[in-house]
């Protein structure tokens, strides 16, 4: 409970003015889709007939062998008279067992976006990717090169991955979603109160048992001075209990549905008053108000531009997520790895006999008889291929 209440009582979309820039970066819009490092498996194998080149390292011997051997095998172990070769197929099989589903899902997601862009005649140029990265890096007062270095060092994300697997999908989904985002006066006012308005300084008692919550309320309603003692006796929230029930000040309009009844009750209390028992999800909360914090900013006009920018970013990310969910649901996916079909027109299907696959079943449905060939996936055009992806 402490985690939920504390999260709800912290600024949810706009920090204090001194840190507003640093708090609002979403790593290139990853809320909708993050493909970081999902495609590495497809680059593990050298091209057939081409050996991987390794520069000599002090203390290590240079591996020798024919080009065909390097294509088929990834390692050779010599131990006395025994020589064992580790093949590419052996490594690939192990990788599939460990990471196949995750990597396949990432590739499928990218292909879904590519085909949706093709259907909508949407293209993302390298110049657009460049401009987006410049805009993001400027938020942190970095040059793009510094930004790339930071991603590599702290997130283990290469420049190519960032451009292809994060920025390109985000820009594509943004265009697919449409970029005409409007902010109403009500939304602006609520965002202002949430981030800059007064908050309720409070202590809480949290219980997962209605009877014990009622006992705690009986105790503190008779004498609010016993609130700390009731916290120690009844509260199950270890974080706030160690502080006598103290939590971060509660804002208005946090956007957290579980916290909404707590927020409404808190702002009705006068300093020193105790609330009734408030149900929040599966838990029961009692609040003691200790008054309001000072107003951080007096007029919405002082921070209007920052609030509008933050609200537009929030709405854009929501639209991107909804758009991706919609196009994924609309695309039929015959997954031969899991033997399932999802999305698209829900018709009984089976794996292609020529591919030697077992029948594909609809998710949540019985396997259907028949040997109909699954719909062939459209090949994305080169113009819509993610920036940095190899042409083929």
Buried (B, 14 or more C-beta within 10 A) or exposed (E): BBEBBBBBBBBBBBBEBEEBBEEBEBBBBBBBBBBBBBBBBEEEBBEEEEBEEEEEEEEEEEEEEEBEEBBBBBEEEEEEEEEEEEEBEEBBEEBBEEBBEEBBBBBBBBBBBBBBBBBEEBEBEEEBBBEBBEEBBEBEEBEBEEBBEBBBEEEEBBBBBBBBBBBBBBBBBBBBBEEEBEBEEEBBBBBBBBBBBBBBBBBBBBBEEEEBBBBBBEBBBEEBEBBBBBBEBBBBBEBBBEEEBBBBBBBBBBBBEBBBBBBEBBBEBEEEEBBEBBEBEEBBBBBBBBEBBEEBBEEBEBBBEBBBBBBBBBBBBBBBBEBBEEBBEEBBBBBBEBBBBBBBEEEBBBBBEEEEBEBBBBEEEEBBEEEBEBBEBEEBEEEBBBBBBEEE
